[in-house]
C-alpha cells in the first residue's frame, strides 16, 4: 500500500499528466483549425477573417486571421468590427419576440394594425409572414430615408399571396423594424441597444450613423476580374437598417450566443418558435424560422444565418456548439457557411463528411445524373428535368455561381458516391417538397476536394444541393 505522502504525490502527478494531455490535445485541435482556416482563406482569396467557437456557452477559441485592412496592413483580431449584414435579421426577430412576450405584438396580427399607411394589397400580411419571408414582398427594395423607402415598398405589387411560398425579403425586415419603433416608441437601434446589446455587455456592437468613425472596423472587399477590390456598405442617414445594419465582433456575438441558451433575453418557448420551420398554406414548409435558417448535417440539427458581407453564425443547438465566422470578403466569394461547417466538423467529428468511406455505388446511373446536374446549373441550363419544379423556379444567378464555385467543373478527377441517408420519417421539406433521401458524393478536381449533399424526393428529383469542405 502507498503511504499517504506518496499517494498524494502520485495523484498530483497523474492530474498533471492528464492536464498536460488535455492541453496538448486542445493545442493540436487548434492547430488543425488554424490550418483549415488558412487553407480556406487562401483558396477563396479572403483578406481577413475572425473566428469564435463556443461550446456549452463558453468561448473555447477566438482568433483573427489575415488583414482587416489591406491598404494599411492592419491585422484582424477577435476585437475587429465587421458588418454583419443579414445576420442583423436574427436580432430584429428577437426584438419582435420580446414584444410578443410582453403582449404588445401578436404573431398573427395583420401588419396594418401597426402600419396605418399600409396599402390594401397588404391586408392579409401578418407579422408571422414578415418574420418567415412568406409575405409575398420583393426581395430587395429602394434605399434611403425610412419614409421614402416605405413609400417605395408600399407601391410595389406582391409576388404571391401571403403564406403561399417563401421569398427572401429585406423589405419584410424593414417593415418589422417599423413595427418595433411604432410599438416600443423607440428607434429600432435604440431598442436593440437598451434591451440586448447593453444588458449582454456587447460594447462593440452598434448600428452606426453613416458619419460615425467605428474603432477597429474592418474594411470590406470583393473580387473584381480576379483581383481584390474595395467595396462599401452604405447606410443612409435616417435609414431604418433593421434588415442588415448591425456591426459587431466575434467576441460580442459569443456573448449573444451564450445568452440565447438561457432565458435572459427570451423564454425557451419563444426560442423554439423562432427555430420552427415555416409552414406554407399548403401544409408543407421550408427551412426558415423567425430570423434563422434551419437545417441539419447528418442528423444534427443546425440553426444559422448568413450575411452578404461574408459572415455566418452556425449553431448546433443539440450539441451546444456554435461557430461564428466574420470575413471581409463578400459572401458569394467567401462562402462563410461552408467554412463554419468545416470548423464545426473539427469539434464534432460525427458531421465530418470527409470521414465517410466510399461505398459500393448502388445506382451508378443516378451518380452520373448528379454529376450532370452540377454542370447544367453552372452552365446556365434552365428547367433541368433533374431538379424539382419548385427548385427550378428558384435557380438564381447567385445559386448558379455557388454551384460553379463548388468546383471548377473542369478537369474533375473523380465524382464518387459515399452514402445515402433515409430521412422519410423526419419531415424534411425543401421549397414545399418533401425530401426522401440525402445522398452524399465526393468531388475531386485539380484544385480541391468537395463533399456534396443532394436532397432527393421520392421520385429522385433534386430539391436542394449543399456543399462542404469537411
N, C-alpha and C positions, 0 to 999 in steps of 0.2 A: 504493500500500500504506500502511496506517495505521502510525504509529510505535508503539513498544511502549507508551509512556505513554498515547497516545490509544486504543490497543486495550484497555488495562486500564480506562481511564475509560469507554469505550463499553460494555464488558462489565458493569461495575458499574452503569451507568445502566440497561442492559437488564434486569439482575437485579432492580433496584429497581422498574422498571416492572411486570415480571411479578409480583413480590411484592405490589405495590400492587393490581394487578388481581385477584389471588387473594384478598386481604383484602377487597376491595370485593365480590367475588362471594360470599364467605362471609358478609359482613355482610348482603348483600341476601337470601341464603338464610335467615339467622337471622331477619331481619325478617318474611319470609313465614311462617315457622313461628310466630313470636310472634303475628302477625295471625291465623293459623289457630287457635291455642290460645285466644286471647282471644275469638274468634268462637264457638268451640265451648263455652267456659265460659259465655258469655252465653246462648246458646241452650238450654243444659242446666241453667242456674242452679247451676253448680258454684262453691262458695265459694272453694276453693283447690286448687292442683294443682302438683306438682313434676314436672319432665321431665328425663330424661337421654337423650342419643343417643350411642351407642357405635359407632365404625367401626374395624374391624381391631384391636379391643381397646383403643382409645384414646377417651377421652371428648371428643367434639367440641362438645357442648352440654350444659350443666347449668344449669337455671334454675327459679326459683319464680314462680308467678303467683297473684294473689289473696291470700286470707286463710287462714291456718292456724287462727285462732281469731277468729270473727266478733264474739263478745262483747267481746273485749279488743283487737280491731283489730290483731292480730299477723300480719304478712305471712308467706307461705310463702317458704322459701329452699331451696336444694339440700340443706341440713342438717336440714330439717324431718323429723320421725319420724312415719311413717304405719303404721297397722295393715294388714299385708299380707293378712290373711285367708287364702284358699286358695292363694295363691302359696307359702305355707308347705309345701304338699304336695311341691313340687319339691325342697325341702331334705330332707324326710323320705325321699323316694325315693332321693335321693343318699346319705343315710346308710345305707340298706339296701344299696345297691350297693357301698359301701365294705366292708360286712361280707361281701358276696358275694365281692368280690375277695380278701378275707382267708380265704375258705373257711369262714367261720363261719355263713353262711346260704346256703341253696340256693333258687333261684327257684321250683323245682317241689317243694320240701318242703311237706308239709301243715303248716298253721299249728298243729295240735295238738302238733307236735313241740316248739314253743316256748311255747305257751299250754296248760299242763297241765290247766286247768279248762275247756277248750273243750268245748262241748256236742257230742253225737253228730251233730247236724244239720250241723256244720261239718267233718265227716270228710273231705270231698272238696275243701275250700277250700285253695288253695296261696298262697304268698307272692305269686306272679305274679298270681293273681286279685285280691288286695288292691290291688296296685300299679295294676292296669288297670281297677278298678271293675267287675270281672266276677264277683265272689264271690256275688252274689245278696242282699247285705245291703241294708237300708233306706237311704234317702238320708240321713236325719237320725237323731239319737238324743237320749237324755236328756243333760242337762248336770250337772256336779257332780264330786265327787272320783272319782279313777280307779276305785277298787274298785266304787263304786256304779254307775258308768257301764258297766263291764264286765258287771256282773250284769244290768243292763237289756238291753244288746245281746245277751247270750248267751241270753236268753229269747225273743227275737223270732224269728218264723219267717222263713225265706228267701223272697224274692220269686220266685226262679227257680233252677234248677240251676246250680252254678258253671260258668262258661265259656259258658253259653247265650247271653247277651247282656250289654250294659253298662247299668249304672245308677249314676250318680254317687253316691258314698257317703262321707260324712265318717266314718262308723263304721269303714270299712275302713282309713282312715289313722290313726284312733285305735288300732286293733289293731296296725298297723305300728309305731307308737310304743312299744307294749308289747313287741313283739318286739325292737326296738332296745335297750330297757332290760334285757330278760332276757338277751340275748346279750352285750352290752357290759359289763354290771354297773354302768352309769352311768345317771343320769336322762337322759331324751331331750334336754332342753335343755342339759345339761352336755356330752353327746356332741357336739352341734352346735357349741357354743362352742369346745370343745377341738380339734375336727377340721376345722371350717370357718371359723367367724367369726374366731377369733384368728389362725390362720395367714394369712388373707387380709387382716388389718387392718380387718375390719368392726367398728369400735369403737362404732358407734351402733346396731348390730343386737343385739336382745335378745329373750328370752322372759320377760316381766316377771311378777313376783309381783303379784297383784291390788292390793296395797297400795303398790307402788312408785310413786315420782314419776319420770317419764321426762322428761328435759330435752329441750326443743324438740318435744314431742309435739303433733301436730295434733289438734284436736278433730274430731268426726265428726258428720255431718248427714244428714238425709233431707228429702224434701219431703212436707209434710202439708197437704192441702187447698190445694195450690199455693204454700204458704209454707215457708220454711226452718225446720227444727226440729232440735234436737239429739238425737243417739242415743248409746248407749254400747255398747262391746264388752266383755262380761263374761268374765273368765277366773276361775273359782272357785279358791280355794286348794286346792292338791294336785290340780288337774285336769291331765290329760295333754293338751296342746293341739297335738298333732302333726298335726292336720288344718287348723289355721288360727290359730296363736297368736303368730307372729313379728311383731315391729315392726322397721322399717328405713327407710333413706333411699335416694334415687336414687344418691347418691354411693357408698354401700356396695354397692348392687345392681350398679352398674357394675363394681366390683371382682369381684363374684361372676361376672358375665357374662364378664369377661376371663379368669378362671381356668378357666371351663368349656371354653374353646377350647384350653387347654393340658392337660397330664396332671398338673397339680399336685394336683387333687382326685380325679379319676377317670381311668382309662385310656380311650383313644379308643374301644376296643371296648365298654366299659361304657356310654359315652355313646350309641353307636349303638344299643345295645339299648334304652335309655331312649327313644330317638327313633324306634323302630319301631312302627307301628300294631299294636294288639292284634288277635289273630285269635280269632274265636269257635270253638266246637266245630264249627260248620258249615263252617268254612274261610274264610268271609267275615270282614270286620273292621270296625273303626271308628277314628276319628281321635283316639286317645288312646294314649300310651305308658306310661311309668312316671313319673307326676307331671307330665306335659307334654301339652298339647293339640297335635295335629299337623294341619296344613292346608297350603293353598297359595293364592297370589294370582297369577293369570295366569302359571302355570308357575314361580313362585318359591316354593320350599319355606318353610314357616313353622313355628316351634316357639314355643309361648307358654303362658301361664296367666293366668287372671283371679282376682281376689279380690272377694268380695261387698261388701267395704268400699269398692270403687271404684278398684281397682288392676289393672294389666295389664303383663306383660312380653311383648314381641313380638320374636322373633328371626327373622331371615332368614339362616340359617347359611351358605348357599352364597354370599351376598352380603356376609357378615361385617358385617352391620348389625343393631343392636339398639336398640329404643325402649322406654324404661321410663316408664310413666305412673302416678303415685300421686296420687289425688284424695281429698278428704274428704267426698264425696257418694256414697251407696250405689250399687252397680254398676247396678242396674236403672234408675237415673236418669242416671248419668253416662256410661254406655257407654264405658268406658276402652279396650276393644278397638278400637272404631271410631276413637277419637281417635289411638291408637297407629298404626293403619294409615294414617290421614291424614297423620301426621307422617312416617312411613316413605316415603310417596309423594313428599314434598318432596326426599328424598335419593336416591330410586330411582324415577325417572320411569316406568320400564317397568311398574310396578304401578299407576300412576295411572289409574283408570277414567275420570276427568274428561277425559282426553286422547283418549278414544275418540270417533270421529266416528260419528254415526248412519248406519247402512247401510240400504239398501232392505230392508224387512221381508219375509222370505221366508214368514212364516206369521202374518198379522195375527190369525187366529183364536186361535193359541197366545198371542199377546200379550194378547188380551182375557181369556183364561183365567188368565194370571198376575196380571193386574190384579184379577180377581175373587177369586182365591185370597187375596190380601192382605186384602181386605175381609172375606172369610169367616172367616179366622183371627182378625182383630181383633175381629170381632163375635160370636165365640163359637160359630161353626158347628162341629159335631163331625163326624168321619168324612168329611172332604172327599174327593170322588172324584178330586181333582186331586193329592192327596198320596199317597205310598206308604203302605200299611197300617202299616209299621214306624214311619214318621214320624207318622202319625195317632195311633198309640198313645202317642206321647211329646209330644203338644202340651200343654204345661203352661201354667198361668196366667201364668208369667213369660215364656214364649215368646209368648203372645198379647199381653202388654204390650209386649214387644220389637217385634213386628210393628206394633202400633198406634203405637208411638213412632217407627217409621221415618218415618212421615208422619202428618199429621192424618187422611189418607184422606178428607178433606172439602175441597172446593174444589181438587181436583187439576187443575192446569193442563195437564199432559202426562205421558204414560207411554210412553216411546219405546224401541224396540228398538235395541240397539247392535251386539252381535256374539255369536256362539256359538262356543265353543272345543270341538273334538272331543277328548275325553280317554279314549276307549275303550282305548287302549293303555297307560294309566298306572295301571290297577287302583286307582281311587279308589272307596272304599266309604263309604256313609253308613248307619248303623244296620243293617248287614248286607246292604245292597243295593248293587249295582254302579252307578256313575254313568257315563253315556254322554257327556253334553254338559254344559257350564256356559254358560248364556246370561245375558247382562248387559243390564239395562234402566236407563234414566234416568227418575227420577220427580221432577217439579217441582210443588210446591204453593205456597200463599201464604207459607209460612214459609221453606222452604229447598229445596235440591236433594239427592237421594239417588241412590246407584248400587246396584242390587240384583243379586245373583248367584243364579240359580236352578239347582240341581244336578238335572239331569234323567236319568231312566233311559231305557233303550232304548224303552220304551213310553210315554214322555213324562209319567211321573209325577214329581212333585217330591219329592226325597229330603232336600233342605235348602235354606234361604234364608239368604243373608248380605247385610249392608248396609255401605256405607261412604259417606264424605262427599267422598272424593277419587278 
